[in-house]
Amino acid sequence: MIQRRHTTDRMSQSVTHKGVVYLAGQVGNAGDSVADQTRECLVRVENLLNEAGSSKKHMLQAVIWLADMKDFAAMNDVWDAWVPKGHAPARATGSADLATPDYRVEIIVTAAVAE
């Protein structure tokens, strides 16, 4: 069974299938600093994971897009404080043009449903 949450005609914020939760890219508040946007992304990620019966301890993979790689260290400071010790997912970080120039970071997470 496939379960979609917070679905519009364009996308779902999360999709669960066969014990895996796939999240859409999460962004923070446009115009905020990269650290504040990262914090807000991670609040949204955590809420979506919890709603789907998962948690940040069950993350399998994270893909992080930065508008500017100069923000890598500031984003990592927030990320490192948020990820539970011993539960870091496989991760990739790259730069990309995001939906609007006011977005500095977008985070995409895949996680296992908690058993």
N, CA, C and O atoms as a MOPAC input file, in Angstrom:
PM7 MOZYME 1SCF
protein

 N      0.83200 1    -1.17000 1     0.00000 1
 C      0.00000 1     0.00000 1     0.00000 1
 C      0.88700 1     1.24900 1     0.00000 1
 O      1.92800 1     1.28300 1     0.65600 1
 N      0.47300 1     2.24000 1    -0.72300 1
 C      1.15300 1     3.52900 1    -0.76700 1
 C      0.30100 1     4.53200 1     0.00000 1
 O     -0.90000 1     4.65200 1    -0.24100 1
 N      0.93300 1     5.25000 1     0.92700 1
 C      0.22400 1     6.27700 1     1.68900 1
 C      0.87100 1     7.62600 1     1.41900 1
 O      2.06700 1     7.81500 1     1.64200 1
 N      0.06400 1     8.55500 1     0.93800 1
 C      0.53500 1     9.90800 1     0.64200 1
 C     -0.04500 1    10.87500 1     1.67100 1
 O     -1.20900 1    10.75600 1     2.05500 1
 N      0.75800 1    11.81800 1     2.10700 1
 C      0.31500 1    12.81000 1     3.08800 1
 C      0.56900 1    14.21800 1     2.54300 1
 O      1.54400 1    14.47500 1     1.83700 1
 N     -0.35100 1    15.11600 1     2.90400 1
 C     -0.24700 1    16.52400 1     2.50300 1
 C     -0.05700 1    16.62300 1     0.98900 1
 O      0.92300 1    17.17900 1     0.49400 1
 N     -1.02700 1    16.06500 1     0.28300 1
 C     -0.95700 1    15.93200 1    -1.16700 1
 C     -1.70900 1    17.05200 1    -1.87900 1
 O     -2.82300 1    17.41500 1    -1.50100 1
 N     -1.07900 1    17.58500 1    -2.91000 1
 C     -1.71800 1    18.54200 1    -3.81500 1
 C     -1.68900 1    17.92200 1    -5.20400 1
 O     -1.23800 1    16.78900 1    -5.37000 1
 N     -2.16500 1    18.65500 1    -6.20000 1
 C     -2.10100 1    18.15200 1    -7.57700 1
 C     -0.65800 1    17.96400 1    -8.04000 1
 O     -0.38700 1    17.14800 1    -8.92000 1
 N      0.26400 1    18.71500 1    -7.45000 1
 C      1.66200 1    18.68500 1    -7.88300 1
 C      2.50800 1    17.67300 1    -7.13400 1
 O      3.36400 1    17.02300 1    -7.73400 1
 N      2.28300 1    17.52500 1    -5.82200 1
 C      3.19800 1    16.71000 1    -5.03200 1
 C      2.60400 1    16.33900 1    -3.68500 1
 O      1.59500 1    16.89400 1    -3.25100 1
 N      3.25500 1    15.39300 1    -3.04300 1
 C      2.95000 1    15.02000 1    -1.66300 1
 C      4.15400 1    15.39000 1    -0.81600 1
 O      5.29200 1    15.28800 1    -1.27300 1
 N      3.91100 1    15.81900 1     0.41800 1
 C      5.01600 1    16.14000 1     1.31100 1
 C      5.71100 1    14.87500 1     1.80500 1
 O      6.90900 1    14.88700 1     2.08900 1
 N      4.94300 1    13.77200 1     1.90600 1
 C      5.57400 1    12.48800 1     2.23800 1
 C      4.80800 1    11.36300 1     1.57500 1
 O      3.59600 1    11.44400 1     1.37600 1
 N      5.53500 1    10.31500 1     1.23800 1
 C      4.96100 1     9.09900 1     0.66700 1
 C      5.58900 1     7.92200 1     1.39900 1
 O      6.81100 1     7.83000 1     1.51100 1
 N      4.74600 1     7.02600 1     1.89600 1
 C      5.23600 1     5.83100 1     2.58000 1
 C      4.86800 1     4.61300 1     1.74700 1
 O      3.73400 1     4.46800 1     1.29300 1
 N      5.86000 1     3.73400 1     1.55600 1
 C      5.64600 1     2.50100 1     0.78700 1
 C      6.60400 1     1.43300 1     1.30600 1
 O      7.81100 1     1.65500 1     1.40000 1
 N      6.04800 1     0.27900 1     1.63600 1
 C      6.84700 1    -0.87100 1     2.07800 1
 C      7.84500 1    -0.50500 1     3.17700 1
 O      9.01000 1    -0.89800 1     3.12800 1
 N      7.37400 1     0.24800 1     4.16400 1
 C      8.20900 1     0.55200 1     5.31400 1
 C      9.23100 1     1.64500 1     5.12700 1
 O     10.10600 1     1.82600 1     5.97300 1
 N      9.13700 1     2.38300 1     4.02600 1
 C     10.07100 1     3.48000 1     3.77100 1
 C      9.27000 1     4.77000 1     3.56300 1
 O      8.26400 1     4.78600 1     2.85400 1
 N      9.73700 1     5.84400 1     4.19400 1
 C      9.11500 1     7.16200 1     4.07500 1
 C     10.00200 1     8.03400 1     3.20400 1
 O     11.19200 1     8.19300 1     3.47600 1
 N      9.41700 1     8.59900 1     2.15500 1
 C     10.11800 1     9.49700 1     1.24200 1
 C      9.55400 1    10.89700 1     1.44600 1
 O      8.34900 1    11.10200 1     1.29600 1
 N     10.39400 1    11.85500 1     1.78100 1
 C      9.93200 1    13.22100 1     1.97600 1
 C     10.24800 1    14.08100 1     0.76600 1
 O     11.27100 1    13.90800 1     0.10400 1
 N      9.34600 1    15.00900 1     0.49500 1
 C      9.61900 1    16.04500 1    -0.50000 1
 C     10.69400 1    16.96800 1     0.07600 1
 O     10.93900 1    16.96200 1     1.28200 1
 N     11.31700 1    17.74100 1    -0.76400 1
 C     12.30800 1    18.69600 1    -0.28800 1
 C     11.66200 1    19.70600 1     0.65000 1
 O     10.61400 1    20.27400 1     0.34300 1
 N     12.29200 1    19.92200 1     1.78400 1
 C     11.78100 1    20.86200 1     2.78100 1
 C     12.64700 1    22.11400 1     2.78700 1
 O     13.87500 1    22.04000 1     2.72400 1
 N     11.99300 1    23.24900 1     2.86300 1
 C     12.68400 1    24.53600 1     2.90400 1
 C     12.27000 1    25.28200 1     4.16100 1
 O     11.27400 1    24.94900 1     4.80300 1
 N     13.04900 1    26.28900 1     4.49700 1
 C     12.73400 1    27.12800 1     5.65000 1
 C     11.96700 1    28.35900 1     5.22000 1
 O     11.30300 1    28.36000 1     4.18300 1
 N     12.06000 1    29.39200 1     6.00700 1
 C     11.38200 1    30.64900 1     5.70600 1
 C     12.26100 1    31.49400 1     4.78700 1
 O     13.39300 1    31.83600 1     5.12700 1
 N     11.72200 1    31.81900 1     3.62900 1
 C     12.45800 1    32.58300 1     2.61900 1
 C     13.00800 1    33.87000 1     3.22500 1
 O     12.30500 1    34.59000 1     3.93400 1
 N     14.27100 1    34.14500 1     2.93500 1
 C     14.90100 1    35.36700 1     3.39500 1
 C     15.66200 1    35.22700 1     4.69800 1
 O     16.49700 1    36.07700 1     5.01100 1
 N     15.39700 1    34.17000 1     5.47600 1
 C     16.13700 1    33.94700 1     6.71900 1
 C     17.57300 1    33.52800 1     6.41500 1
 O     17.89900 1    33.19100 1     5.27700 1
 N     18.41700 1    33.54900 1     7.42400 1
 C     19.80000 1    33.08200 1     7.26600 1
 C     19.79700 1    31.59100 1     6.95100 1
 O     18.79800 1    30.90800 1     7.18200 1
 N     20.89600 1    31.08900 1     6.43200 1
 C     20.96800 1    29.66700 1     6.12300 1
 C     20.82900 1    28.83300 1     7.39400 1
 O     20.22800 1    27.76000 1     7.35500 1
 N     21.36900 1    29.29800 1     8.51400 1
 C     21.23400 1    28.55300 1     9.77000 1
 C     19.76800 1    28.47700 1    10.18800 1
 O     19.28800 1    27.40800 1    10.56600 1
 N     19.05400 1    29.60300 1    10.12300 1
 C     17.63800 1    29.59900 1    10.50000 1
 C     16.80600 1    28.77300 1     9.52800 1
 O     15.89500 1    28.05900 1     9.94500 1
 N     17.11000 1    28.86400 1     8.23700 1
 C     16.38400 1    28.04900 1     7.26100 1
 C     16.64900 1    26.57000 1     7.49600 1
 O     15.73300 1    25.75500 1     7.38500 1
 N     17.87900 1    26.21200 1     7.81600 1
 C     18.20500 1    24.80900 1     8.08800 1
 C     17.43100 1    24.32400 1     9.30200 1
 O     16.86000 1    23.23300 1     9.27200 1
 N     17.40100 1    25.11700 1    10.37500 1
 C     16.64000 1    24.73100 1    11.56600 1
 C     15.17000 1    24.48800 1    11.22000 1
 O     14.58300 1    23.49700 1    11.65500 1
 N     14.57900 1    25.39200 1    10.44000 1
 C     13.16400 1    25.25100 1    10.07100 1
 C     12.95100 1    24.02500 1     9.17800 1
 O     11.96800 1    23.30400 1     9.34900 1
 N     13.85800 1    23.78400 1     8.23100 1
 C     13.77500 1    22.56500 1     7.39700 1
 C     13.73100 1    21.33400 1     8.28600 1
 O     12.91100 1    20.43900 1     8.08200 1
 N     14.60700 1    21.29500 1     9.26100 1
 C     14.72700 1    20.11100 1    10.11000 1
 C     13.52300 1    19.94100 1    11.03000 1
 O     13.15000 1    18.81100 1    11.34500 1
 N     12.91300 1    21.03000 1    11.46300 1
 C     11.65000 1    20.93500 1    12.21100 1
 C     10.59500 1    20.29400 1    11.32000 1
 O      9.86600 1    19.40600 1    11.76200 1
 N     10.50700 1    20.73300 1    10.08300 1
 C      9.52200 1    20.19000 1     9.13900 1
 C      9.81200 1    18.72300 1     8.83100 1
 O      8.89400 1    17.90400 1     8.78800 1
 N     11.08000 1    18.39000 1     8.61700 1
 C     11.46300 1    16.99800 1     8.38000 1
 C     11.04300 1    16.13300 1     9.55900 1
 O     10.41800 1    15.08800 1     9.37900 1
 N     11.38600 1    16.56700 1    10.75800 1
 C     11.08500 1    15.77300 1    11.95300 1
 C      9.57400 1    15.58400 1    12.12300 1
 O      9.11800 1    14.49200 1    12.46000 1
 N      8.80400 1    16.64600 1    11.88900 1
 C      7.35400 1    16.53000 1    11.99900 1
 C      6.77900 1    15.54600 1    10.98800 1
 O      5.92300 1    14.73100 1    11.33100 1
 N      7.24200 1    15.61800 1     9.74800 1
 C      6.75800 1    14.69400 1     8.71300 1
 C      7.15600 1    13.25500 1     9.03000 1
 O      6.35400 1    12.33800 1     8.85300 1
 N      8.38100 1    13.05200 1     9.49600 1
 C      8.81300 1    11.70000 1     9.85600 1
 C      7.96400 1    11.14500 1    10.99500 1
 O      7.50700 1    10.00400 1    10.93000 1
 N      7.75300 1    11.93900 1    12.02900 1
 C      6.94600 1    11.48700 1    13.16100 1
 C      5.52400 1    11.14900 1    12.72400 1
 O      4.95800 1    10.14300 1    13.15300 1
 N      4.95600 1    11.98600 1    11.87700 1
 C      3.60200 1    11.75100 1    11.37500 1
 C      3.50000 1    10.43300 1    10.61200 1
 O      2.45700 1     9.78000 1    10.62400 1
 N      4.58600 1    10.04700 1     9.94900 1
 C      4.60400 1     8.81700 1     9.14800 1
 C      5.03200 1     7.59700 1     9.96500 1
 O      5.17500 1     6.50600 1     9.41400 1
 N      5.23500 1     7.76900 1    11.26800 1
 C      5.63700 1     6.63900 1    12.10600 1
 C      7.12500 1     6.36600 1    12.07300 1
 O      7.56100 1     5.23900 1    12.30800 1
 N      7.90600 1     7.39200 1    11.78100 1
 C      9.35500 1     7.26600 1    11.72500 1
 C      9.96300 1     8.30500 1    12.67200 1
 O      9.26100 1     8.90400 1    13.48600 1
 N     11.25900 1     8.50400 1    12.55500 1
 C     11.93500 1     9.52100 1    13.35700 1
 C     13.29600 1     9.80700 1    12.73300 1
 O     13.73000 1     9.12200 1    11.80700 1
 N     13.95800 1    10.83200 1    13.25900 1
 C     15.28200 1    11.15300 1    12.72600 1
 C     16.29400 1    10.05300 1    13.02500 1
 O     17.33100 1     9.98900 1    12.36300 1
 N     16.03000 1     9.19600 1    13.98800 1
 C     16.90800 1     8.05200 1    14.25300 1
 C     16.77000 1     6.97300 1    13.18400 1
 O     17.59600 1     6.06300 1    13.11700 1
 N     15.73800 1     7.06500 1    12.34900 1
 C     15.48800 1     6.06000 1    11.31100 1
 C     15.82400 1     6.56500 1     9.90300 1
 O     15.47100 1     5.92700 1     8.91000 1
 N     16.50900 1     7.71300 1     9.82200 1
 C     16.86800 1     8.24100 1     8.50100 1
 C     17.82400 1     7.29200 1     7.79100 1
 O     18.76100 1     6.76300 1     8.38800 1
 N     17.56800 1     7.09300 1     6.52000 1
 C     18.43200 1     6.27500 1     5.67300 1
 C     19.33800 1     7.14900 1     4.81600 1
 O     20.52500 1     6.86500 1     4.65400 1
 N     18.76100 1     8.21500 1     4.27000 1
 C     19.51000 1     9.07400 1     3.35500 1
 C     19.00700 1    10.50400 1     3.46300 1
 O     17.82400 1    10.74200 1     3.70500 1
 N     19.91300 1    11.44700 1     3.28200 1
 C     19.56300 1    12.86600 1     3.18500 1
 C     20.30000 1    13.46200 1     1.99400 1
 O     21.47900 1    13.18900 1     1.77000 1
 N     19.58100 1    14.27600 1     1.24100 1
 C     20.17500 1    15.04100 1     0.14900 1
 C     19.93400 1    16.50600 1     0.49600 1
 O     18.79900 1    16.92300 1     0.73000 1
 N     21.00200 1    17.27200 1     0.52500 1
 C     20.90800 1    18.67600 1     0.90900 1
 C     21.39200 1    19.53200 1    -0.25400 1
 O     22.49300 1    19.34700 1    -0.77300 1
 N     20.53900 1    20.47300 1    -0.64800 1
 C     20.88900 1    21.42000 1    -1.69700 1
 C     21.09800 1    22.78600 1    -1.06800 1
 O     20.25100 1    23.26500 1    -0.31500 1
 N     22.21200 1    23.40400 1    -1.37400 1
 C     22.51700 1    24.75900 1    -0.93100 1
 C     22.55100 1    25.68700 1    -2.13600 1
 O     23.05900 1    25.32000 1    -3.19500 1
 N     22.01500 1    26.87800 1    -1.97500 1
 C     22.09200 1    27.86500 1    -3.05500 1
 C     23.53300 1    28.32400 1    -3.25700 1
 O     23.92000 1    28.71700 1    -4.35800 1
 N     24.32100 1    28.27000 1    -2.18700 1
 C     25.72000 1    28.70000 1    -2.25100 1
 C     26.53800 1    27.80900 1    -1.32000 1
 O     26.25400 1    27.74100 1    -0.12400 1
 N     27.53700 1    27.13500 1    -1.84800 1
 C     28.34900 1    26.23400 1    -1.03300 1
 C     29.13700 1    26.97800 1     0.04800 1
 O     29.69300 1    26.34500 1     0.94600 1
 N     29.19300 1    28.29100 1    -0.02200 1
 C     29.81000 1    29.06200 1     1.05500 1
 C     29.04000 1    28.88900 1     2.36100 1
 O     29.57700 1    29.15800 1     3.43500 1
 N     27.79200 1    28.44400 1     2.27900 1
 C     26.95400 1    28.23100 1     3.46300 1
 C     27.10600 1    26.82900 1     4.05700 1
 O     26.41300 1    26.48400 1     5.01300 1
 N     28.00400 1    26.02600 1     3.49800 1
 C     28.16800 1    24.62600 1     3.92200 1
 C     28.45200 1    24.50700 1     5.41900 1
 O     27.82000 1    23.69800 1     6.09800 1
 N     29.37700 1    25.28500 1     5.93700 1
 C     29.74900 1    25.18000 1     7.35500 1
 C     28.59500 1    25.59400 1     8.26400 1
 O     28.32800 1    24.92700 1     9.26400 1
 N     27.91300 1    26.67900 1     7.93300 1
 C     26.79000 1    27.14200 1     8.76700 1
 C     25.65600 1    26.12100 1     8.77300 1
 O     25.05500 1    25.86700 1     9.81700 1
 N     25.36000 1    25.53400 1     7.61500 1
 C     24.33500 1    24.49600 1     7.54900 1
 C     24.76900 1    23.29000 1     8.37100 1
 O     23.97000 1    22.73800 1     9.12700 1
 N     26.03300 1    22.87200 1     8.23300 1
 C     26.53000 1    21.70100 1     8.97100 1
 C     26.48600 1    21.90100 1    10.48100 1
 O     26.24400 1    20.94200 1    11.21500 1
 N     26.71200 1    23.10900 1    10.95800 1
 C     26.63200 1    23.36200 1    12.39300 1
 C     25.24600 1    23.00800 1    12.92600 1
 O     25.11800 1    22.38600 1    13.98000 1
 N     24.21900 1    23.40600 1    12.19500 1
 C     22.83800 1    23.11100 1    12.60300 1
 C     22.55000 1    21.62500 1    12.43200 1
 O     21.98900 1    20.99100 1    13.32600 1
 N     22.93100 1    21.06900 1    11.28800 1
 C     22.70700 1    19.64800 1    11.00400 1
 C     23.36100 1    18.76700 1    12.06100 1
 O     22.72300 1    17.86400 1    12.60200 1
 N     24.63100 1    19.02700 1    12.35700 1
 C     25.37700 1    18.19100 1    13.30200 1
 C     24.75100 1    18.20000 1    14.69100 1
 O     24.77300 1    17.18400 1    15.38600 1
 N     24.19600 1    19.33400 1    15.09900 1
 C     23.54700 1    19.42400 1    16.41200 1
 C     22.20900 1    18.69100 1    16.42500 1
 O     21.74700 1    18.27100 1    17.48600 1
 N     21.58400 1    18.53300 1    15.26000 1
 C     20.24200 1    17.92800 1    15.15100 1
 C     20.28300 1    16.41000 1    15.01200 1
 O     19.43200 1    15.72000 1    15.57400 1
 N     21.24900 1    15.88100 1    14.28000 1
 C     21.29700 1    14.43700 1    14.01500 1
 C     21.69100 1    13.69500 1    15.29000 1
 O     22.70300 1    14.02400 1    15.90900 1
 N     20.90100 1    12.69400 1    15.68700 1
 C     21.24200 1    11.93400 1    16.88900 1
 C     22.57500 1    11.20300 1    16.70900 1
 O     22.82400 1    10.60500 1    15.66200 1
 N     23.41800 1    11.25300 1    17.72000 1
 C     24.71000 1    10.57400 1    17.66500 1
 C     24.49900 1     9.08800 1    17.33700 1
 O     23.65000 1     8.42300 1    17.93000 1
 N     25.27400 1     8.59400 1    16.40000 1
 C     25.18500 1     7.19600 1    16.00200 1
 C     24.07500 1     6.88900 1    15.01000 1
 O     23.85800 1     5.72500 1    14.67300 1
 N     23.35700 1     7.92500 1    14.52900 1
 C     22.23300 1     7.70300 1    13.61500 1
 C     22.33000 1     8.56400 1    12.35900 1
 O     21.31000 1     8.87800 1    11.74500 1
 N     23.53200 1     8.94400 1    11.97700 1
 C     23.70000 1     9.77200 1    10.77300 1
 C     23.33200 1     8.95800 1     9.52800 1
 O     23.76300 1     7.81300 1     9.38800 1
 N     22.53800 1     9.54400 1     8.62500 1
 C     22.17900 1     8.84500 1     7.39700 1
 C     23.28900 1     8.96000 1     6.35200 1
 O     24.22700 1     9.73900 1     6.51700 1
 N     23.17600 1     8.18900 1     5.29300 1
 C     24.00100 1     8.45500 1     4.11700 1
 C     23.59400 1     9.84400 1     3.64100 1
 O     22.40900 1    10.17600 1     3.66700 1
 N     24.54700 1    10.65700 1     3.20900 1
 C     24.21300 1    12.04500 1     2.89900 1
 C     25.01500 1    12.56000 1     1.72300 1
 O     26.18100 1    12.21200 1     1.54000 1
 N     24.36200 1    13.40000 1     0.92600 1
 C     25.03100 1    14.12500 1    -0.15600 1
 C     24.63100 1    15.58900 1    -0.04200 1
 O     23.49500 1    15.90600 1     0.31100 1
 N     25.56700 1    16.47100 1    -0.34000 1
 C     25.29500 1    17.90500 1    -0.33400 1
 C     25.85100 1    18.49700 1    -1.61300 1
 O     26.97900 1    18.20500 1    -2.01000 1
 N     25.05000 1    19.33000 1    -2.25100 1
 C     25.49400 1    19.98600 1    -3.47000 1
 C     24.87500 1    21.36200 1    -3.57500 1
 O     24.09000 1    21.76800 1    -2.71800 1
 N     25.22800 1    22.07300 1    -4.61900 1
 C     24.64400 1    23.39600 1    -4.83400 1
 C     23.67700 1    23.33600 1    -6.00900 1
 O     23.85700 1    22.56400 1    -6.95100 1
 N     22.64500 1    24.17400 1    -5.92600 1
 C     21.62400 1    24.20400 1    -6.96900 1
 C     20.87200 1    25.52600 1    -6.89700 1
 O     20.81800 1    26.17100 1    -5.84900 1
 N     20.29800 1    25.91400 1    -8.01800 1
 C     19.35500 1    27.02200 1    -8.00300 1
 C     18.07900 1    26.49100 1    -7.36200 1
 O     17.49500 1    25.52600 1    -7.85400 1
 N     17.64300 1    27.10900 1    -6.27000 1
 C     16.43700 1    26.66900 1    -5.58800 1
 C     15.23100 1    27.41900 1    -6.15600 1
 O     15.38800 1    28.28100 1    -7.02100 1
 N     14.03100 1    27.09400 1    -5.67300 1
 C     12.79400 1    27.60800 1    -6.25800 1
 C     12.72500 1    29.13700 1    -6.30700 1
 O     12.13300 1    29.71000 1    -7.22100 1
 N     13.32300 1    29.77400 1    -5.33700 1
 C     13.39100 1    31.23800 1    -5.30700 1
 C     14.74500 1    31.63600 1    -4.72600 1
 O     15.29600 1    30.90900 1    -3.89900 1
 N     15.28600 1    32.76800 1    -5.14100 1
 C     16.59700 1    33.18200 1    -4.60800 1
 C     16.59900 1    33.40400 1    -3.09200 1
 O     17.66600 1    33.46100 1    -2.48100 1
 N     15.41600 1    33.52800 1    -2.48000 1
 C     15.33300 1    33.72600 1    -1.03000 1
 C     15.52400 1    32.43800 1    -0.23800 1
 O     15.70700 1    32.47700 1     0.97800 1
 N     15.48200 1    31.30000 1    -0.92000 1
 C     15.75900 1    30.02100 1    -0.25100 1
 C     17.25100 1    29.75500 1    -0.32400 1
 O     17.86700 1    29.90500 1    -1.37900 1
 N     17.83400 1    29.35700 1     0.81100 1
 C     19.27500 1    29.09800 1     0.88600 1
 C     19.57800 1    27.61200 1     0.96700 1
 O     20.67600 1    27.18100 1     0.61400 1
 N     18.58400 1    26.80000 1     1.44400 1
 C     18.81800 1    25.36900 1     1.66100 1
 C     17.51100 1    24.60700 1     1.45400 1
 O     16.42800 1    25.10300 1     1.76500 1
 N     17.63700 1    23.39600 1     0.92500 1
 C     16.51200 1    22.46600 1     0.77800 1
 C     17.02300 1    21.08400 1     1.18300 1
 O     18.09800 1    20.65400 1     0.76400 1
 N     16.23000 1    20.40200 1     2.00400 1
 C     16.65200 1    19.10200 1     2.53600 1
 C     15.61300 1    18.04500 1     2.18300 1
 O     14.41600 1    18.22900 1     2.40600 1
 N     16.09700 1    16.92400 1     1.62400 1
 C     15.27200 1    15.80300 1     1.21900 1
 C     15.71600 1    14.59500 1     2.03500 1
 O     16.90500 1    14.28100 1     2.08200 1
 N     14.76400 1    13.91500 1     2.68000 1
 C     15.10600 1    12.78900 1     3.55700 1
 C     14.29600 1    11.55300 1     3.17200 1
 O     13.12600 1    11.64400 1     2.80200 1
 N     14.95100 1    10.39900 1     3.27100 1
 C     14.30000 1     9.10000 1     3.15700 1
 C     14.59200 1     8.37100 1     4.46100 1
 O     15.72100 1     8.38600 1     4.95200 1
 N     13.55000 1     7.72200 1     5.02600 1
 C     13.71200 1     7.07500 1     6.30600 1
 C     12.91100 1     5.78100 1     6.37800 1
 O     11.94300 1     5.59500 1     5.64100 1
 N     13.31800 1     4.90200 1     7.26200 1
 C     12.56000 1     3.68700 1     7.52600 1
 C     11.44800 1     4.00300 1     8.52500 1
 O     11.59800 1     4.85600 1     9.40000 1
 N     10.33600 1     3.29800 1     8.37100 1
 C      9.26900 1     3.40000 1     9.37400 1
 C      9.79100 1     2.69800 1    10.63300 1
 O     10.41800 1     1.64300 1    10.54800 1
 N      9.52800 1     3.29000 1    11.78600 1
 C      9.98300 1     2.70100 1    13.05600 1
 C      9.30500 1     1.36000 1    13.26200 1
 O      8.12000 1     1.20200 1    12.96900 1
 N     10.05800 1     0.40100 1    13.76400 1
 C      9.50000 1    -0.93400 1    13.99300 1
 C      9.00500 1    -1.07000 1    15.40400 1
 O      8.50100 1    -2.12800 1    15.78100 1

